[in-house]
Amino acid sequence: MIVLKKQTTVRDPLEYQGSSEYLNKLHRKVRKFSGTQSFETSTVVRFRYAAHTLTTSALQTIQKLHRFKHLNENWDSYGADKPSLSAIKQAENMIRQLDEVGIEVFFTAPGPNGEIVVELKNQDRAVEIYFYKDAPSDYILIDREQTIDEGETLKRKDSIIEFIKSNRY
Amino acid sequence: MEIIQNEDQLLRRVPFTDPAYIKDDGSLSSFAFKPKNGENGLSVNIAWMTTYEKSILDKARFRLYSISAGIPRSLELNCIYDPLPDNAAHALITGNFTKGICRQMASMAQRIAYPDK
């Protein structure tokens, strides 16, 4: 199986001046499967990721997430909202992505407003990633119990992963 | 004179079954000290005005944590006595609950050994 990265439409190789090496490389990869001599114009090449097998830990965390769907209003006795299905789905997607890069989730829970937290931990470092029904996901980075950074998750995902994986930020 | 002194213990009930706000390493989730949006503040009980049994509500689902009133005040929150018709010990912690502040309060709260030892 070819593991490639993105969908692209090859219309005219001349449009990719400077990228002919890329097209040649691509064609070499595809040729043995497609039997073609060269790419025709308007060839559509679809790239797919090889399926990742979730670890046991990720599976168990996702199962836990799904159990949150069964909570009713006021499940915490202080008037908490039901966990948002959208937040749960976003959290699940994040857990799958983290699992693909070898990061295990330390903790997950629903909050009082229907949000979900996914927490990562590595010795003195922690990350809390929050998912909401109607707002972009955000996070805080914690080092020795001090919050050292916060922001929108999507914009800083790579930094978050780097932070939790390394011992230096 | 403040009704709630800094050394008064404030009790907060947390879910401990499924879901649980108590993590595998025994630490407490920040969510334990996060108020619901639109509420006047975070509900707590003033320990000396109540009992663990009344505060825990349901021993099968919750556990109690306590935090001295001085801690939220040191984080620029307020502790306000707010008795309710069915709960004379009720108080509110009010102010700006950032994620960091919720986490700090969770880290400084002490688990009450009730009903377990």
Interface residues (C-beta under 8 A of the other chain):
Chain A: K64 R67 F68 L71 W75 D76 S77 Y78 G79 A80 D81 F106 F107 A109 P110 G111 P112 N113 V117 E119 E128 Y130 I140 I142 E145 T147 E150
Chain B: R13 P15 D18 P19 A20 Y21 K23 D24 S29 S30 F31 K34 P35 K36 N37 E39 S43 L57 D58 R61 F62 T98 K99 G100 R103 Q104 S107
